[in-house]
Amino acid sequence: MLRSLLVAIDGSPQSRSVLDLAAQYSKLGASRLYVLLSVDSAYTLPSENGHIEPADEQEYPAACSEQHIANNAMQEALDYLWSLGLDAEGVVIDGEPASSIVSQADRLKVDLIIVGHRHLSRINRIFDPSVSTRVIEATRCPVLVDVSPPTAGQPKH
């Protein structure tokens, strides 16, 4: 039985498709839906627990900009899921996306991870392995990969 799931978003146009897929699975009986957005550590000022803390905009403009974008993407994702009548909880953390997804899935003891797929070419995969592949290789729980491409004009989430 599916009790909880973790959906990882990145703020790209495909995030809506990943959220829709998570909503479908959540409606099948998952009582907990977690949304995760991981921000590159080079652009954040993390606290001790890994959650992103507000930064001084004058001293750290890049970190502030990245945090603002991430927080907006998370809020849009949560608003969308809530509009569908789903009880969703979100977290924006710093770190490499695949390891962040796996560690949060372990911490939350989720039954399923849902991620998107960037449709990289074989050459690009060599130089920049996909997050979904790294999650599949590192986690012990099932991973559902949404391979649908984003549609033109789709809202960014």
C-alpha positions as CSV (number, residue, x, y, z in Angstrom):
1,M,0.0,0.0,0.0
2,L,1.2,3.5,-0.9
3,R,1.3,5.6,2.3
4,S,3.6,8.4,1.4
5,L,5.5,9.7,-1.6
6,L,8.2,12.3,-2.4
7,V,8.0,14.3,-5.6
8,A,11.2,16.2,-6.6
9,I,10.8,19.3,-8.6
10,D,13.4,21.7,-10.1
11,G,11.3,24.7,-11.1
12,S,11.5,23.7,-14.8
13,P,8.4,23.6,-17.1
14,Q,8.4,19.8,-16.6
15,S,7.7,20.2,-12.9
16,R,4.0,20.6,-13.7
17,S,3.9,17.2,-15.3
18,V,5.8,15.6,-12.4
19,L,3.3,17.3,-10.0
20,D,0.4,15.9,-12.0
21,L,1.8,12.4,-11.8
22,A,2.3,12.8,-8.1
23,A,-1.2,14.0,-7.7
24,Q,-2.5,10.9,-9.5
25,Y,-0.6,8.6,-7.2
26,S,-1.5,10.5,-4.1
27,K,-5.2,10.2,-5.0
28,L,-4.6,6.4,-5.0
29,G,-4.3,6.5,-1.3
30,A,-1.1,8.1,-0.2
31,S,-1.8,10.0,3.0
32,R,1.4,12.0,2.8
33,L,2.8,13.9,-0.2
34,Y,6.2,15.6,0.2
35,V,7.5,18.1,-2.4
36,L,11.3,18.6,-2.5
37,L,13.3,21.2,-4.3
38,S,17.1,21.0,-4.0
39,V,19.2,24.1,-4.7
40,D,22.9,23.9,-5.6
41,S,25.0,24.6,-2.5
42,A,27.1,27.1,-4.4
43,Y,24.1,29.4,-4.4
44,T,22.8,29.0,-0.9
45,L,23.7,29.8,2.7
46,P,22.5,26.6,4.5
47,S,21.7,26.3,8.2
48,E,22.9,23.4,10.3
49,N,19.8,21.3,9.4
50,G,20.2,21.8,5.6
51,H,17.2,24.0,5.2
52,I,17.9,27.2,3.3
53,E,18.1,30.3,5.5
54,P,17.5,33.9,4.4
55,A,20.6,35.6,3.2
56,D,21.8,39.2,3.3
57,E,20.8,40.5,-0.2
58,Q,23.6,43.1,-0.3
59,E,26.4,40.7,0.6
60,Y,25.0,37.5,-1.1
61,P,23.0,38.6,-4.2
62,A,23.3,35.3,-6.1
63,A,22.2,33.3,-3.0
64,C,19.3,35.6,-2.4
65,S,18.2,35.4,-6.0
66,E,18.4,31.6,-6.1
67,Q,16.5,31.3,-2.8
68,H,13.8,33.6,-4.0
69,I,13.4,31.6,-7.2
70,A,13.4,28.3,-5.3
71,N,10.9,29.5,-2.7
72,N,8.5,30.8,-5.4
73,A,8.7,27.6,-7.4
74,M,7.9,25.6,-4.2
75,Q,5.0,27.9,-3.3
76,E,3.6,27.6,-6.8
77,A,3.9,23.8,-6.6
78,L,2.2,23.6,-3.2
79,D,-0.6,26.0,-4.3
80,Y,-1.2,23.8,-7.3
81,L,-1.4,20.6,-5.3
82,W,-3.6,22.3,-2.6
83,S,-5.9,23.5,-5.4
84,L,-6.4,19.8,-6.3
85,G,-7.4,19.1,-2.7
86,L,-4.2,17.4,-1.8
87,D,-2.4,17.7,1.6
88,A,1.2,18.4,0.5
89,E,4.2,19.5,2.5
90,G,7.2,21.1,0.8
91,V,10.8,21.6,1.7
92,V,13.6,23.6,-0.1
93,I,17.0,22.4,0.8
94,D,20.6,22.9,-0.3
95,G,22.7,20.2,-1.9
96,E,23.3,18.0,-4.9
97,P,19.8,17.0,-6.1
98,A,20.2,13.2,-6.3
99,S,21.7,12.8,-2.8
100,S,19.2,15.3,-1.4
101,I,16.3,13.3,-2.8
102,V,17.6,10.0,-1.5
103,S,18.5,11.4,1.9
104,Q,15.0,13.0,2.3
105,A,13.3,9.9,1.1
106,D,15.1,7.9,3.7
107,R,14.5,10.4,6.4
108,L,10.8,10.6,5.6
109,K,10.5,6.8,5.0
110,V,8.5,7.3,1.8
111,D,7.1,4.5,-0.3
112,L,7.7,6.1,-3.7
113,I,9.9,8.8,-5.2
114,I,8.7,10.6,-8.3
115,V,11.2,12.6,-10.4
116,G,11.3,14.1,-13.9
117,H,13.6,13.3,-16.8
118,R,15.5,15.9,-18.8
119,H,15.9,13.9,-22.0
120,L,19.6,14.3,-22.3
121,S,21.6,13.0,-25.3
122,R,24.0,10.2,-24.7
123,I,26.9,12.6,-24.9
124,N,25.3,14.9,-22.3
125,R,24.6,12.0,-20.0
126,I,28.3,11.1,-20.0
127,F,29.3,14.6,-18.8
128,D,26.3,15.3,-16.7
129,P,24.6,12.1,-15.5
130,S,20.9,12.5,-15.0
131,V,19.5,13.0,-11.5
132,S,16.9,10.3,-12.0
133,T,19.6,7.7,-12.9
134,R,21.6,8.7,-9.8
135,V,18.5,8.5,-7.6
136,I,17.6,5.0,-9.0
137,E,21.1,3.8,-8.3
138,A,21.3,5.2,-4.7
139,T,17.8,4.5,-3.2
140,R,16.2,1.5,-1.8
141,C,12.6,2.6,-2.5
142,P,10.8,2.5,-5.9
143,V,11.4,5.4,-8.2
144,L,8.8,6.6,-10.8
145,V,10.4,8.7,-13.6
146,D,8.1,11.0,-15.6
147,V,9.5,11.0,-19.1
148,S,6.9,13.2,-20.7
149,P,8.4,16.3,-22.2
150,P,7.1,19.7,-21.0
151,T,4.5,21.2,-23.3
152,A,4.9,24.6,-24.9
153,G,3.5,27.4,-22.7
154,Q,3.2,25.2,-19.7
155,P,3.4,27.2,-16.5
156,K,6.7,26.9,-14.7
157,H,6.6,25.1,-11.3
